[in-house]
Amino acid sequence: MSLADALKKVRDDITDLTALEVLTFTGTLEQTEFNGDALDWNRFTPNSERSTLVLVAATRVRPNMDVVNFYTNNPGTETREELIELHRSVLEVGMQVRMDFIKMFKDQILSQLTG
C-alpha cells in the first residue's frame, strides 16, 4: 500500500467515524429477517409491503459539522414530540460518542509525539 493510499484510508475512516446519521420512524414493522436473535439491519426495509413506517425525523451530521435536519409535521401519531425528543437524545449520544472517540485518538497521537 502506498503512502497516498494509506492516507486516503485514514481520511476515509476518520470521515466514517465523524459522520452521523440518525433516522427515527414510527408505525408498524413486520420484519422477519433476523441474524440470530438480532434484527438483520442489512435487510431492514422500512418501505416493505409488510410495514407501514413513517419517517418522523432525520438528521445527518457531516464531518465538517454541517447538519441537515428533517422533522415531519404529521408522523401519524399523537406522540410526535416524544419521538422527536427521542431522536434528539439519540443524536446527542451519537455525537458525544464520536467526540470521545476522536479525543481518544488525538490523545494517543499526542502521547506518541511527545513521548
Secondary structure, 3 states (H helix, E strand, C coil): CCHHHHHHHHHHHHHHHHCEEEEEEEEECCCCCEECCEECHHHCCCCCCCCEEEEEEEEEECCCCCEEEEECCCCCCCCHHHHHHHHHHHHHHHHHHHHHHHHHHHHHHHHHHHC
